[in-house]
Amino acid sequence: MRKPLVGTGWKMNHGPAAALTYAARLRALLAVQRTDGLDIFVLPPFVSLSAAAAGFAGSPFAIGGQNIHWDESGSWTGEVSAPMLKEVGCRYAELAHSERLQHFGETYELVRLKVDAALSAGLTPILCLGESAEDKRRGTSDETLRYQVTTALAGQTAASVPGVVLAYEPRWAIGQADAAPPDYVAKRHASLRALLVDVWGDATAQATRIIYGGSVSPANGAGLIALPNVDGLFIGRAAWTPEGFAAMVQIVADAKLG
């Protein structure tokens, strides 16, 4: 049984003071809601991690970083390592977000090193995957996803792969008015599950969580989380307020916990 997962990344929003305010409000909003049985995460900017860790201490909410370096330490000005994230209380590390690929020149070969570093430090990588609009137009979406998964997880064993969360975020749907159509999402998630079976076996495929992100909102969240092979939601701007995130947590709880 795969534990449902719901989370948000704040991108370059919410400094330390705002993180504390957000955490206090979210805890109050969800105090009367059922959250046991869910994994819930928040990915603040690096400067807000300590504040978020303090604000969410003793709660069911986990925090994570939006990126890591592949080395544990060294002469890497401006970078943050996986052990550093672990030390400030992180459970997760987001890797390969489309903005990192588009604006900072990251590749999935590089991401593989980061996956290794995250797992070695005891973090759960949230591995972002997604095809471009051109991939979609050419009908090569599944081929692109296969390349991304097998490259980023090269060398991982059948036992280690379930320690990674696969976050399907079609690049053409991020920041748009609407998420990808439900039937399209269902096909891509089914393809990812089949890929896991093909490369690492059925047991690994059944234990690995695949979540959807890309313009998720209260308007479409219930339909997306109800799809086969969608184990959770990764929310952007709709969860940048505690009220918005609380609403999305409730949607996932209603769908997955009954």
VENQUI-V376598 format. One line per field, one symbol per residue. ss: DSSP state (H for helix, E for strand, C for the rest). A space follows every 50 residues. Layout:
ss=???
This chain:
ss=CCCEEEEEECCCCCCHHHHHHHHHHHHHHHCCCCCCCEEEEEECCHHHHH HHHHHCCCCCEEEEECCCECCCCCCCCCCCEHHHHHHCCEEEEEECCHHH HHHHCCCHHHHHHHHHHHHHCCCEEEEEECCCHHHHHHCCHHHHHHHHHH HHCCCCCCCCHHHCEEEECCCCCCCCCCCCCHHHHHHHHHHHHHHHHHHH CHHHHHHCCEEEECCCCCCCHHHHHCCCCCCEEEECHHHCCHHHHHHHHH HHHHHHHC
